[in-house]
Amino acid sequence: MPGWESVLQEIKSLNRPEALDIVRRKYLKLLADKTQRNIIAYYSGFLTKPMVEGTTIYDNDVNSFMTVIHNLDRSKGLDLILHTQGGDLAATECIGNYLYAMFGNDVRVIIPQLAMSAGTLLCCMSNSIIMGKQSSLGPIDPQIRGIPAQGVLNEFEQARKEMAENPATIPLWQPIISQYTPTLIGECQNAVEMTKKIAHHWLLRNMLYGHTEEEVTQIVQRLNEHNSSYVHNRHFSKDDIKQFGLTVQSLEDDNTFQDLVLTVHHAYMLTMEHTTVYKIVENQNGIGVFSQVSQNTFPTPPIAVKKSMPRF
């Protein structure tokens, strides 16, 4: 199957405005033909358009999923190709519960490259995760105003302990603690507990069904542990995720499947790179919802399109 450069050359050879659409949908359909399952690709342009708002998972994505799931034969299950840096916790929970309502436990998540933070959390609702040697997930420790919630709690606990044991440290901690807003500690506690609760519920309902509460709690702790991951953008490899105890399949186990997945990935990344599109949610039938940046750099509302409607 074509690599990045071959996909680009195929697009150029068509010499048509809708060439990106044609090539991208061609390989997504070939992948669905291979698996005999529904496929939805959720792609964020966070790598190519890092300054654009809306590349993260947010509530309006639910409408996109509703659009692309409509008229699918849900008895075929779902393969979700996921490429995201994460996003809103409540929106992620809503999407995961919606996918479960539509497909039950018959959902696999395919990670061609990155599914970080809330993207990793969304993987917990599936029955298995398909990753390659190049694929990465990340810690699910929540962020509050761009700061790790658990990090704030750890810092506050350290300050409380040191000031209680040695009052002479109070002047050292006072400038730091004074920057905390009145509700910050409570927000951080709630975010951490909510994330753990969602991951635990999803895993016990599907991927880790039959495991004990204690086993699932330990796995969630590994995914959510700020102290061991150190930074929020820490990359967990396929082997890391297996070692944590999640169900992981190797992309390399089937060469044809691997080639198709990576070709699809290249096609979506090229679309992000060569157009103003910053997010795509699309199924194997050519039904997609596109979000793109307008000329004044402000995001425009998502646009749903059908296979016969050229986008580029």
Rosetta blueprint (number, residue, H / E / L):
1 M L
2 P L
3 G L
4 W H
5 E H
6 S H
7 V H
8 L H
9 Q H
10 E H
11 I H
12 K H
13 S H
14 L H
15 N L
16 R L
17 P L
18 E L
19 A H
20 L H
21 D H
22 I H
23 V H
24 R H
25 R H
26 K H
27 Y H
28 L H
29 K H
30 L H
31 L H
32 A H
33 D H
34 K H
35 T H
36 Q L
37 R L
38 N E
39 I E
40 I E
41 A E
42 Y E
43 Y E
44 S E
45 G L
46 F L
47 L L
48 T L
49 K L
50 P L
51 M L
52 V L
53 E L
54 G L
55 T L
56 T L
57 I E
58 Y L
59 D L
60 N L
61 D H
62 V H
63 N H
64 S H
65 F H
66 M H
67 T H
68 V H
69 I H
70 H L
71 N L
72 L L
73 D L
74 R H
75 S H
76 K H
77 G L
78 L E
79 D E
80 L E
81 I E
82 L E
83 H E
84 T E
85 Q L
86 G L
87 G E
88 D L
89 L H
90 A H
91 A H
92 T H
93 E H
94 C H
95 I H
96 G H
97 N H
98 Y H
99 L H
100 Y H
101 A H
102 M H
103 F H
104 G L
105 N L
106 D L
107 V E
108 R E
109 V E
110 I E
111 I E
112 P L
113 Q L
114 L E
115 A E
116 M L
117 S L
118 A H
119 G H
120 T H
121 L H
122 L H
123 C H
124 C L
125 M L
126 S L
127 N L
128 S E
129 I E
130 I E
131 M E
132 G L
133 K L
134 Q L
135 S L
136 S E
137 L E
138 G L
139 P L
140 I L
141 D L
142 P L
143 Q E
144 I E
145 R L
146 G L
147 I E
148 P E
149 A H
150 Q H
151 G H
152 V H
153 L H
154 N H
155 E H
156 F H
157 E H
158 Q H
159 A H
160 R H
161 K H
162 E H
163 M H
164 A H
165 E H
166 N L
167 P H
168 A H
169 T H
170 I H
171 P H
172 L H
173 W H
174 Q H
175 P H
176 I H
177 I H
178 S L
179 Q L
180 Y L
181 T L
182 P L
183 T L
184 L H
185 I H
186 G H
187 E H
188 C H
189 Q H
190 N H
191 A H
192 V H
193 E H
194 M H
195 T H
196 K H
197 K H
198 I H
199 A H
200 H H
201 H H
202 W H
203 L H
204 L H
205 R H
206 N L
207 M L
208 L L
209 Y L
210 G L
211 H L
212 T L
213 E H
214 E H
215 E H
216 V H
217 T H
218 Q H
219 I H
220 V H
221 Q H
222 R H
223 L H
224 N H
225 E L
226 H H
227 N H
228 S H
229 S H
230 Y L
231 V L
232 H L
233 N L
234 R L
235 H L
236 F E
237 S L
238 K H
239 D H
240 D H
241 I H
242 K H
243 Q H
244 F H
245 G L
246 L L
247 T L
248 V E
249 Q E
250 S E
251 L H
252 E H
253 D H
254 D L
255 N H
256 T H
257 F H
258 Q H
259 D H
260 L H
261 V H
262 L H
263 T H
264 V H
265 H H
266 H H
267 A H
268 Y H
269 M H
270 L H
271 T H
272 M H
273 E H
274 H H
275 T L
276 T L
277 V E
278 Y E
279 K E
280 I E
281 V E
282 E E
283 N E
284 Q L
285 N L
286 G L
287 I L
288 G E
289 V E
290 F E
291 S E
292 Q E
293 V E
294 S L
295 Q L
296 N L
297 T L
298 F L
299 P E
300 T L
301 P L
302 P L
303 I E
304 A E
305 V E
306 K L
307 K L
308 S L
309 M L
310 P L
311 R L
312 F L
